[in-house]
Amino acid sequence: MIITKDQPFTKEEIEKLKEQFDSYIKTVIDVEKKICSAGMDRHFEGEQLLLAQGSEQSNIWGGGIDLVSSNIDFNSFINIRPNQNNPSNEILDPKLRGIFETLTRYFFGKIL
């Protein structure tokens, strides 16, 4: 189940998001509009939802949360953007990475 919103996820929503992988939730965040799409099988699914809602590609980044360790990761194929100085699956820019982490903590504050 994919849920997209601009407010923190409730405990009930997080339980639904866990259904895909049990101990991991994939996330895609528009770092400009502060909208999170989560719970997808592949990051591009969340990316497509955000694009359809008017997000700009340059503002959409992917990662996830390991629910066992509570670690946030910054890894997704959608992050490969040589034209934005990001030739890796990882979000490389420290400032952008910080924004992504802050937003992830905002959206998933009930578990992080």
C-alpha positions, 0 to 999 in steps of 0.5 A: 500500500502506498500512502502519500501525504504532507503530514506525519504518518499515524501509527495505523498508517505506518502499520499498513506501510510495513506490509510491503517489506515488514522491516523496511519502508521505502520512501520518496520525498519531494524536499521542496513541497515536503510531501512523502510517498511511502510503502511502495515496492519500487521507488519509481512508483512513489516518484510517479505519484509525486510527479503526477501531483505536480512535483518537479523531478529535481526535488524528488529523492528516494530512501527508506527506513530500516525498522529494526535499527531505526536507521534512515537510508538515502539509497535509490535508483531514482537518485542517480542524477549526474546532471544534479551532481549525484552520480550515485544511488546515494544522496551525496550532497550533505545539505540535501541529505540533511533535509531528506533526513529531517523530513523523514524524521518529521513524517515518521516521528512516531517510530524514529 
